[in-house]
């Protein structure tokens, strides 16, 4: 029985050929960017955790966008530290 040799010279032949899929990016350099597919929550919608809380309590914040500034460019909701100018 004769076995086929691979390109590296090793015997084998029952392995499927390798393939690589490179996804097409939605935008290329120079294209106009459109963010309409993103869901952007209103400013102050995410709760602000206590500074002394356990790290596990902040995990939900890692999975969402946190908007602190409103349309007037000021902090709103629980994220407003109420600092004087």
N, C-alpha and C positions, 0 to 999 in steps of 0.2 A: 504494500500500500504506500502511495506517495502522498505526502502532506504538502500543502501549499505554504510557501514562506511569505510572511508579511514584508512590508517595506523596510522594517528594521532588521530583517533577517531571522526573526524568531518564527518557530513553527506555530501554526494556529490557523484560523480561518472560519471558526464558527461565530466569531464576534461580529455584531452588526457594525456597519461603517459609522464613524463618528459624524455628528452634525452640530452646527453652531447656528443659533438663531439670534440675530441682532435686531431688536425692535426698532422700528422707524420712529424717530422723535416727532412730536407733534409740530415742532417749530424748528426751523433751520436759522443759522445766523443771517441776520438781515431781514427776516420775515417780521411782519407786524404780529405782536403777541396778543392773544385774546384769552382773558381769564374768566370768561363768562361761565365756564363749566365748573368753577369752584363755588362752593357754598361758603359764604363769608357771614359768620354770625354777627349780630349787632354788638357794639361796644359795651362792655360790662356784663355780658350774658354769662360768662364763666364765673363760677364762684372763686373767691380768693381764699386759699387755705391759710390757716394760722401759721406763722413763722416757725413755731415750735412743734408742728405736727410731724408725725412719722413720714418718711419718704414714700411709703406705700400709699398714703392718702393722696399724694399728688400725681399718682399714675394716670388718672383720667385726663389730666391736663396735658399729658404728653401726646395724646391722640387727637387733639383738636387745636384749632386756631384760637389764640387768646387775643382778643382785641381790647386794648386798654383805652385808646384814644378815640373819641367820638369824631363826628364830622367837623366840630369846632376846634379840633386838635387839643382837647383837654381830656384828662383822665375822668372816667365816669364809673358809676356803680361802686362795687366793693373795691375796685382797684384805685380809687381816688384817695391819695394819702392826705388830702386836705392841708397841703403845705402852702404857706403864704409866699408870695412872689419873692 
